[in-house]
Structure formats: structure tokens, C-alpha cells
Amino acid sequence: MASKPDHASREVSASRRGFLKASAAAGGGLLLSFSMPGLLDASAQTGGGALNVFVTIAADGAVTIVSKNPEQGQGVQTMLPMLIAEELDVDWKDVRVEQAMADAARYGRQATGGSNCTPTHYEPMRRVGAAARLMLVRAAAAQWGVPEASLRTASGRVHHDGSKRSIGYGELAARAAGIAPPDPASVSLKNPKDFTIIGKPTKNVDAPRIVTGKPLYGIDVSVPGMLHAVYQKCPVFGGKAVSFNADVVKAQPGVVDAFIVKGNGNPEELLDGVAIVANSWWRAEKAREKLVVKWDEGAGAAHSSAGYAAGAAAFSGKTPEQSIRSDGDVDAALGKAAKVVEATYHYPFIAHGTLEPQVCVVNITGDKAELWTPSRMPGEARAYVARALNIAEADVKLHIVRAGGAFGRRRQSDFVAEAIAVAKVVKKPVKLLWSRADDFQHDFYRPAGWHHFKAGIDSDGKLIAFKDHFVTFGEGGRFAPSADIAAGEFPASHVPNFALGASLIPLAAPTGPLRAPRSNALGFAFQSFIDELAHAAGKDQLQFRLDLLKTARTGAPGNFDANRMHAVLAKVGETSGWGRKLPAGSAMGVAFYFSHQGYFAEVAQVAMSERTFKVEKIWIVGDVGRQIVNPLHATAMCEGSALDGIGSALGQKITLENGRVKERTFADHPFIRMSQAPKVQVDFLMSDNNPTGLGEPALPPAIPALCNAIFAATGKRIRSLPIDLAALGA
């Protein structure tokens, strides 16, 4: 960065709708900081125009843009600066990108998740870039004594065609720093036809460092005098540490200390554990092999996957404990139906399995703390550290480092809390790193669930009744995190008689969001059962869905637009060549799903053999609005989503026995292999709607499309995940 925002500056006017602050940067450049309502939470707004993102234009014309949100591989560190650079009218090659520190007072809420970054930032970031460009134009107009309207910008220069003069942004930066910033809400934005950066495939700004192995991730961080720690928690969730063989562990080579840490009982923060600190991580991990802990396992030891399944089965045929939605008279309609279809669908707990395990580096010095960690919610982590150390949040310096995958993980502060607890005792910098077993056995799992479906088809093959008794986890009428279901779950509002109810089972294990939370599981169950209904009605599976989408009733909840989904579904039928003759043993399946404001339909083609099957190709069509900011990353995210979904269907399952998770490694909870990966074709259907995110919505349709293709090929329905090859006779 050409300069830092702590140089002498001169604050200029700020509007009520947007705030810009211009100041002189080192070497006479322009430092532009800004905030926009909608990007800051209420507490930050109360602070009086808290800063959000910084733009620096150096005297040599170089532009530095600070990206505020954590990067976990989805490309936000590239996308956010692209929005600003487009309206600033600079060449992308002249832009440098830096990652922001965690600082809610300056940047507002810094978080990654929910595919929210694009819809939240698309227009505000463009407006700030346009406001900065206007300041530079006004500086040139003042210097040349010409009207602003006679000037244009391109490639980081202001041009006056009448006199054939031009001047670089760097030469204007010092003068521009003294000009009152305009209200960003009032500036003109480019016509998309004039975009030179937005909509163009743009490589990840970190790509050169990634492919050359430069240190980027939390696991790469090293600070002088750093010790290494591992943290052993009770294998049963919620268990308490009583004692351990301290003398044996402390006698192991390289071990500096070992001790019990008492937690606060919150799995998202600190649980009881035994910390082992050594002069290398490997020595700490080897010492853990000698560790023997006496645990008070508590009530969690009685929990098991088998017990949960028995509890779910006991609810079959019973009235749900709570009603989520009820339209018409489902039971009466079922009594009049020409055909009644019943089926139970199940999906298991699964883990995130981030390639980089949880990690945090901490250095506590007096009443200050400095951290390096790949948290998705750095503001929450920073706040926790301040509470845990009883210091001001301003005295917690948190470096946001690139995450080696997250997919819903890393929003909790558990690994940060463990590192803080260890550093408080040893009083030296500490790097706490989880093992792969730690990561699998102490995750926040995608909740398991069971759906007891029953539906009725009339004599014309139309769906007239649909009900689901959903059994999942929670207590006291409250769903466990990421286990709930919305009243608008399709086909709600598309069936005259519809009932959705739920019953809850108490759970010991912690749950949480996993890529496309809820949708990644619900899509499998609902879209697979809808396929069953199409078969029962004697209708083509794609056409049955198209017809169902045309039956939208008034008063549909949420913002689901059946016409947009109808369009992507029709398009994927076209791109895949749905209905064409396929080679013997091959078949297609289709599914669609609406999540995170994205409309996606997908077709999977499989080829069966005597012992297995191969997913040959996935066709994806999505509608995420009128603009794709970075087609390179957009396509990659859709491809990755489909592969994630297929991988989870092929072999992922977390199993509890006696309160313990059995799975420890990628071999136990396998992710998709290159040899299993199909070809993926991604197409976008542009619509006149605001742009939305792409990190998640392409995942949910992939799983049911695959399962429906297997049924089309074998006649055997997949109603439980992961897919059991033996049950297919493969």
C-alpha cells in the first residue's frame, strides 16, 4: 500500500446518505476512505461515519484497494476491488489489493457467508469508485479551467478532447485530496455495456502466490519465539476433564508444558481440554499419543446415530409436534387421490472437512493481543478475545488471513478461544493447530434429518396433496442450528393442499451451517420425492416440474419467483439435450432449487456398470440476476458446488457411537476424487434482477439430479445418503 491511513488528513463534507473522507497520502497522492449505509451495522453507524474500505491513489498512479471481507477461496478479495476499479476507470493491471485488518469500527461488519457479498456490495462499491473518479475529474477541471462536462476518463487518466490534453490520476491525486467528496448516491454509474472490468474473466489476485507456495494461510503463519500447541477435548461432546497423566506427557521430547483448561461450556467458544505445548507441532502431537485423560463424559455418552434413527422411526405415522404450514385439507385430498405415494428420506450428519484444519496464532503482551487466524467472522473472534482477556476491543489486533476452505466452518471462535487459553498460561506466542482427527471429531456438523412424505396425484396426473413430517434435532420447540425448515419450501404454494410439520430429537453434538445450509439436504429430499411423483403420474420428470411451477398460488411466502425458476429449468433441458437417446446403461436426472437468492436447475448424466457407476456430466443453468461480476470465479464456484454435492452423496457420513464420532480422516469421510469428477457445463440465464451471490446456490440441485439419474438407469430409488452401491446391485 502506498500509504497508511494514519497520515495527517483533512476531513471534508459528508452527506447523510454516504460518507467520503479524502486525505493526502504519502508522496502527495490521494487517500480516499468511505462508508456507506447498508454496509455497516447500527453500532458502527452510531459511531459517526465509521470507515469501510480504503482506496489509495499514489503519485505514480498506482491504485491500492483494501478488501474488507475474509477470503476463503470464493474470490471476494478479487471481486470487491473489481467493483471499485470499474467505476474509478482504471486498468486492472494498475490495481493492487490488500486485505483489511479486523476492525468493525472502521469497516463495519466483516464476514463471509450466505452468498451475501455480491448483493450487499455490488452497487455501493461501484458508487464509491464513481465518486472517487468524479473528484479526479473536478481536480482536472480546476487545474485546466475547463467545464467538468468536457472531460472524460479512461485507464487512470482524465482527457480533454477539445485541447487534446490528458493527465494521470497520480498527478491529480494531491489536488483531488482537497476537493469535497460528492454524495455517492448522486453520482452517475457506467452503463454495463461500457464495463471494462466487471463481467470480464479476472484471475484471483492471490493466484501467483498460491501456485508458487508463498505463505498465505493461517497454517503458514510464524512469529518469533512461537511455541506450538495441540488441544485434546473430550471425545464425548460436553464432557469435562478431571485429570491426566501430566508427568508422562511433560517428560516427552520438546514438551514445554501440559495442563488442563476449564471451559465455559459453550462449544462455539471454549470447552474443557488438555493443552500440550512444545517447541514444534509434531512433538506436541506425538506427546498427545501418550496422553491419558480421565473424563466425566456426562449425558452425551448415551447418544448415538442408531438411537437417533430409532427416535425418528418412532415418529413415523404420528402427528408432528409442531405445524409449520397448512394449506387446504391434505387428508381429505389424499382420500380422493387416484394415487397416493409415500416415502421416507434420510440424510446423515456430515462434516466440513476444510483442507486447512482450524488454526490460530496468538501473541499476548500485557493488556494487548495480536492474532492471525482464518476466521469467517473476525469481528466476533475479536470481541471474544477482548472479553476473555478483559481488555478493550481496540487493543486486540486481528490479522485476517486467507482461509484454506471454510464452507460454513470457521464462523465459530472455538479454535481462537483455545489458542487464547493456552497463550494466557505459557505467556509466549502460541500457534494452536488442530489435527485432522480434531477437525472431524469436533466440528459443527450438517444436521441429519428424516422426511416422512405422503402425496396424492389425481387422475390427470396432477399433484393435489403433499405433506411432510420432518424429523430432525432440537429441544423445547427450537430447532438445532441449521436444522430448521422454511414454511415456503417448494412445492409449498404450488399445491392446493399442503402440510409441513416437524418433530425434534434432543442432540448432544453441535451443528451449524455447511455450504448451502439446510438447502444442501432439503434439496435432496424434496426434489427426489418430486421425481417419484412424476414417475407415479406417468409424466416426464422435467415436464412434470415445469407444469408444477406454473401452478403458483397467490400469497406465496418469501421471494421465490416461479417464472425465473421455470426459465432456468427449461434452459437446462435445452442445454443438456433432455429426452435424447442415450447409450445403453446411461440415463439422466433433473432437479432444481432456489437458495441464497439464486435460481438453479441441473441435469446429471450417469453411466452404470456391473460394479459401480460413473457421473459423466452435469449441466448447470443459473439465474443470479443481470450481471456476473467475474465469470472466471462464477463458473468455478458453480463447478465446485456441483462437485461438493456429488462428493457428499457418494460417501460422506458422520456416525456417533456412545457419544463419540467414529470418523477421523478423509478416508473415513471421503471427498470426491478426480477420477470421480464429471464434466461440468455452466450457463447463466441473465434476468433483469439485482446480482446475487454464487458461493452456494448451485450445490442443492446436484445431489437429487444425480440420485434421479441413478433411478432412471436402474429403477432403484435413492432415499438415504450416502449412496449404497450394494443396494443398487452395482
PASE-234510 format. One line per 10 residues: number of its first residue (from 0); for each residue x, z, y of C-alpha. Coordinates in steps of 0.1 Angstrom, whole numbers. Example, Ala and Ser with C-alpha at 12.3 -4.5 7.8 and 13.67 -1.06 7.14 Angstrom:
<recs>
0	123 78 -45; 137 71 -11
</recs>
This chain:
<recs>
0	0 0 0; 14 -9 34; 5 24 49; -14 55 41; -45 68 59; -27 98 74; -11 80 104; -23 86 139; -56 69 143; -83 63 170
10	-119 67 158; -143 42 173; -181 39 173; -201 44 142; -237 32 136; -264 53 119; -266 28 91; -230 23 83; -197 37 94; -164 20 100
20	-132 35 113; -103 14 125; -68 27 130; -33 14 134; -13 11 101; 24 13 97; 42 -17 112; 13 -25 136; -13 -35 110; -49 -27 107
30	-62 1 85; -100 -1 81; -119 27 64; -156 28 59; -186 44 43; -220 30 36; -252 50 29; -262 45 -7; -226 47 -19; -223 84 -10
40	-244 112 -23; -262 135 0; -235 161 2; -209 135 12; -233 121 38; -238 155 53; -200 157 60; -204 131 88; -194 97 78; -171 105 48
50	-148 77 39; -154 55 9; -130 26 5; -98 17 24; -87 -17 35; -53 -22 50; -40 -54 66; -3 -53 72; 16 -71 99; 28 -96 74
60	-8 -105 64; -8 -87 31; -42 -71 23; -44 -39 3; -78 -28 -11; -83 6 -27; -107 6 -56; -126 39 -58; -141 39 -93; -123 47 -126
70	-112 16 -146; -119 18 -183; -114 -18 -192; -146 -32 -178; -129 -48 -148; -142 -28 -119; -107 -24 -105; -107 -62 -100; -144 -67 -92; -148 -43 -63
80	-119 -58 -43; -131 -93 -50; -164 -85 -32; -145 -73 -1; -119 -101 -2; -145 -128 -4; -162 -118 29; -129 -109 45; -120 -145 39; -85 -140 24
90	-69 -157 -5; -69 -136 -37; -32 -141 -42; -26 -122 -9; -46 -91 -21; -30 -60 -35; -52 -35 -53; -46 3 -56; -65 29 -75; -81 57 -54
100	-74 93 -60; -104 116 -69; -119 127 -36; -156 130 -32; -154 139 5; -136 106 12; -150 82 -13; -184 96 -23; -193 97 -60; -166 82 -81
110	-180 74 -115; -181 47 -142; -210 42 -165; -245 29 -168; -236 -6 -157; -242 6 -122; -211 -6 -103; -223 -41 -96; -258 -34 -84; -246 -4 -64
120	-217 -21 -46; -225 -59 -45; -239 -61 -10; -223 -30 7; -188 -41 -3; -195 -76 10; -208 -63 43; -177 -42 49; -155 -73 42; -176 -93 66
130	-174 -66 93; -136 -65 90; -135 -103 94; -156 -101 125; -132 -76 140; -104 -100 135; -124 -129 150; -131 -108 180; -94 -99 183; -85 -136 183
140	-113 -144 208; -99 -118 232; -64 -130 228; -72 -166 234; -100 -161 259; -125 -182 239; -160 -175 226; -163 -159 191; -187 -187 181; -159 -213 185
150	-138 -196 158; -138 -198 121; -117 -181 93; -101 -192 61; -73 -180 39; -64 -150 61; -63 -169 93; -85 -174 124; -88 -210 135; -99 -225 169
160	-105 -261 161; -110 -271 197; -74 -263 206; -60 -267 170; -47 -232 172; -46 -207 143; -33 -172 139; -28 -150 108; -47 -118 102; -14 -98 102
170	-6 -110 138; -41 -99 149; -42 -66 130; -28 -43 157; -53 -58 183; -82 -56 158; -75 -19 153; -86 -12 188; -119 -31 185; -151 -12 179
180	-163 -20 143; -197 -37 141; -226 -22 122; -221 -36 87; -259 -40 83; -259 -65 112; -231 -89 101; -237 -123 85; -228 -128 49; -215 -160 34
190	-238 -184 17; -229 -182 -20; -222 -220 -20; -192 -211 2; -177 -185 -21; -140 -190 -30; -135 -157 -49; -169 -144 -61; -180 -165 -91; -145 -177 -99
200	-128 -165 -132; -103 -139 -120; -77 -122 -141; -76 -84 -144; -52 -71 -117; -35 -49 -142; -31 -77 -168; 7 -83 -161; 14 -46 -165; -8 -43 -197
210	8 -72 -215; 43 -61 -206; 37 -25 -218; 41 -8 -184; 28 28 -183; -8 27 -171; -28 51 -192; -32 89 -194; -12 89 -226; 17 73 -207
220	20 100 -180; 51 121 -180; 62 146 -153; 94 166 -150; 96 198 -171; 65 189 -190; 55 207 -222; 32 192 -249; 1 209 -264; -24 205 -291
230	-57 224 -293; -74 234 -325; -111 241 -323; -134 255 -350; -144 227 -374; -179 241 -371; -195 234 -337; -198 266 -317; -175 287 -339; -154 314 -324
240	-117 321 -330; -109 356 -345; -72 355 -354; -45 332 -366; -10 333 -382; 8 335 -349; 42 345 -363; 43 315 -387; 33 290 -361; 56 302 -334
250	85 300 -358; 81 262 -362; 108 239 -347; 102 232 -310; 73 255 -306; 73 273 -272; 41 294 -276; 8 296 -295; -22 316 -286; -60 319 -288
260	-81 306 -258; -115 321 -254; -140 295 -241; -172 297 -221; -194 283 -249; -201 250 -231; -189 221 -253; -187 199 -222; -161 224 -208; -142 249 -229
270	-147 261 -264; -127 287 -283; -95 273 -298; -59 279 -307; -33 262 -284; 1 253 -298; 27 244 -271; 60 227 -280; 88 206 -265; 72 174 -280
280	38 164 -291; 49 156 -326; 64 191 -330; 32 207 -318; 12 185 -342; 35 193 -371; 32 230 -363; -5 227 -365; -2 218 -401; 10 254 -407
290	-19 269 -387; -43 292 -405; -72 304 -384; -99 329 -392; -131 316 -376; -165 331 -370; -183 299 -379; -218 311 -367; -251 294 -375; -237 259 -372
300	-223 261 -407; -258 257 -421; -263 223 -406; -258 190 -425; -267 154 -424; -286 158 -456; -306 187 -441; -314 167 -411; -327 138 -432; -349 162 -452
310	-363 175 -420; -370 141 -407; -387 131 -440; -410 162 -438; -424 148 -405; -435 115 -422; -473 112 -421; -477 141 -398; -489 142 -362; -459 141 -337
320	-451 173 -319; -454 156 -286; -471 124 -273; -450 102 -251; -475 74 -247; -510 65 -259; -529 33 -251; -563 24 -267; -572 37 -301; -544 29 -326
330	-560 44 -357; -593 26 -351; -574 -7 -346; -554 -1 -377; -586 4 -397; -598 -31 -386; -564 -49 -391; -561 -77 -415; -527 -65 -424; -510 -31 -420
340	-472 -28 -421; -454 5 -425; -416 11 -425; -392 39 -417; -359 30 -399; -329 53 -397; -296 52 -378; -268 78 -381; -246 97 -357; -216 76 -346
350	-185 84 -326; -169 66 -296; -135 62 -312; -117 53 -280; -84 37 -287; -67 62 -264; -76 98 -275; -85 124 -249; -56 134 -228; -48 153 -196
360	-16 162 -178; -18 193 -156; 7 210 -132; -4 243 -116; 17 256 -88; 5 287 -70; -30 280 -56; -28 242 -61; -33 220 -91; -23 184 -98
370	-38 164 -127; -35 130 -143; -64 121 -165; -87 91 -175; -119 109 -167; -150 87 -161; -163 115 -138; -133 126 -119; -153 144 -93; -169 166 -119
380	-135 172 -135; -120 181 -102; -149 205 -94; -144 222 -128; -107 227 -122; -114 243 -88; -139 267 -105; -117 275 -134; -87 283 -112; -108 299 -84
390	-92 276 -58; -106 252 -32; -115 218 -45; -94 203 -17; -64 220 -34; -70 200 -67; -52 167 -66; -65 144 -94; -50 111 -102; -74 86 -117
400	-55 68 -144; -67 38 -164; -87 47 -195; -78 33 -229; -115 28 -235; -145 51 -229; -178 36 -240; -196 67 -228; -169 92 -236; -147 109 -210
410	-176 119 -188; -172 155 -200; -145 178 -188; -136 193 -222; -101 179 -225; -94 187 -189; -106 223 -194; -83 227 -225; -53 215 -205; -60 239 -176
420	-64 268 -200; -30 261 -216; -12 255 -183; -25 288 -169; -8 306 -198; 26 288 -200; 29 283 -162; 46 249 -166; 34 213 -165; 15 206 -197
430	3 174 -214; -25 180 -238; -32 152 -262; -58 151 -289; -51 137 -324; -74 110 -339; -90 137 -361; -97 158 -330; -113 128 -314; -136 121 -343
440	-145 156 -352; -151 169 -317; -169 140 -300; -203 138 -282; -220 117 -308; -246 90 -305; -277 108 -318; -291 99 -352; -328 91 -354; -357 81 -376
450	-387 59 -367; -419 60 -388; -435 28 -378; -470 16 -386; -486 -16 -371; -516 -38 -376; -520 -76 -375; -553 -93 -371; -565 -124 -390; -549 -147 -364
460	-515 -131 -368; -516 -112 -335; -503 -77 -331; -532 -54 -323; -519 -19 -330; -485 -3 -330; -473 33 -334; -441 51 -339; -434 87 -348; -399 91 -336
470	-379 120 -351; -346 130 -335; -329 161 -321; -337 187 -295; -354 221 -291; -382 235 -271; -397 201 -265; -364 189 -248; -345 160 -263; -308 164 -270
480	-286 144 -246; -291 107 -251; -317 112 -278; -348 106 -257; -370 75 -256; -389 60 -227; -427 55 -226; -422 18 -218; -402 10 -250; -412 -26 -260
490	-438 -35 -272; -455 -9 -250; -478 -27 -226; -478 -58 -248; -501 -43 -275; -537 -31 -267; -534 -1 -290; -501 16 -288; -489 52 -296; -455 67 -293
500	-448 103 -302; -418 124 -311; -408 154 -332; -375 173 -327; -350 189 -351; -325 216 -339; -290 203 -338; -256 220 -339; -234 191 -329; -231 179 -293
510	-245 145 -284; -240 122 -255; -241 86 -242; -224 58 -262; -223 22 -249; -259 12 -240; -271 48 -246; -304 51 -266; -308 13 -265; -280 7 -290
520	-301 25 -316; -336 18 -304; -330 -19 -302; -321 -20 -339; -352 -1 -350; -378 -18 -328; -365 -53 -329; -361 -52 -367; -396 -39 -372; -410 -66 -349
530	-392 -91 -372; -411 -75 -401; -444 -80 -382; -436 -117 -375; -430 -122 -413; -462 -104 -421; -481 -126 -397; -466 -157 -412; -451 -167 -378; -417 -179 -368
540	-397 -149 -357; -387 -164 -323; -421 -178 -316; -438 -145 -325; -417 -128 -299; -423 -154 -273; -461 -151 -279; -459 -113 -277; -441 -115 -243; -470 -135 -229
550	-494 -107 -237; -482 -83 -209; -509 -59 -198; -513 -47 -162; -498 -13 -153; -466 -18 -174; -442 11 -168; -407 6 -154; -395 -27 -140; -394 -48 -172
560	-402 -84 -163; -417 -102 -194; -412 -136 -177; -374 -131 -174; -372 -120 -210; -393 -149 -221; -369 -173 -203; -337 -159 -220; -354 -158 -254; -364 -194 -251
570	-330 -204 -239; -312 -187 -268; -334 -206 -291; -323 -238 -274; -285 -229 -273; -285 -218 -310; -305 -247 -323; -331 -223 -337; -350 -239 -365; -324 -265 -375
580	-315 -269 -412; -285 -247 -421; -261 -249 -451; -272 -231 -483; -266 -194 -480; -267 -194 -442; -295 -180 -421; -303 -170 -385; -319 -139 -370; -330 -132 -334
590	-336 -102 -312; -339 -93 -275; -336 -62 -255; -339 -50 -219; -314 -23 -208; -295 -14 -177; -315 -40 -158; -301 -68 -179; -323 -92 -200; -306 -103 -232
600	-316 -124 -262; -293 -131 -291; -292 -151 -323; -269 -143 -352; -260 -166 -380; -247 -152 -413; -234 -168 -445; -240 -149 -477; -217 -150 -507; -218 -132 -541
610	-199 -101 -529; -203 -100 -491; -215 -118 -461; -198 -133 -430; -212 -132 -395; -205 -168 -385; -216 -169 -349; -235 -150 -322; -253 -168 -294; -260 -147 -263
620	-281 -156 -233; -284 -131 -205; -301 -128 -171; -284 -104 -147; -295 -119 -115; -284 -146 -92; -246 -141 -92; -219 -134 -118; -190 -119 -98; -162 -125 -122
630	-172 -149 -150; -140 -141 -170; -148 -104 -173; -185 -111 -176; -180 -132 -207; -155 -108 -221; -179 -79 -217; -207 -97 -235; -184 -107 -263; -171 -72 -266
640	-207 -58 -266; -217 -80 -294; -187 -71 -315; -192 -34 -308; -227 -37 -320; -218 -56 -352; -190 -32 -359; -213 -2 -357; -237 -18 -381; -211 -27 -406
650	-195 7 -413; -198 34 -387; -213 68 -396; -206 104 -388; -216 128 -415; -220 166 -412; -214 189 -442; -215 227 -438; -215 221 -401; -183 200 -403
660	-177 164 -395; -162 146 -426; -147 116 -408; -112 120 -394; -97 85 -389; -106 48 -382; -106 43 -420; -135 67 -423; -154 53 -393; -142 17 -392
670	-144 -6 -362; -148 -43 -366; -117 -62 -378; -105 -96 -365; -114 -111 -399; -150 -99 -395; -154 -111 -359; -177 -141 -354; -175 -168 -328; -195 -157 -297
680	-211 -181 -272; -222 -166 -239; -246 -183 -215; -261 -168 -183; -296 -178 -170; -294 -174 -133; -325 -159 -116; -334 -151 -80; -328 -113 -85; -301 -89 -73
690	-270 -89 -95; -268 -62 -121; -242 -48 -145; -228 -62 -177; -210 -34 -194; -238 -25 -218; -270 -47 -220; -255 -73 -244; -250 -48 -271; -285 -37 -283
700	-298 -72 -295; -267 -79 -316; -275 -53 -343; -311 -64 -350; -302 -101 -347; -276 -95 -375; -300 -75 -397; -328 -100 -392; -304 -128 -402; -295 -110 -434
710	-332 -106 -442; -337 -144 -436; -308 -151 -460; -316 -125 -487; -352 -114 -483; -339 -78 -482; -347 -58 -451; -320 -36 -435; -338 -4 -425; -309 20 -424
720	-274 18 -409; -246 12 -416; -254 -18 -438; -252 -10 -475; -237 -41 -493; -246 -27 -527; -283 -25 -517; -281 -62 -508; -267 -71 -542; -237 -85 -524
</recs>
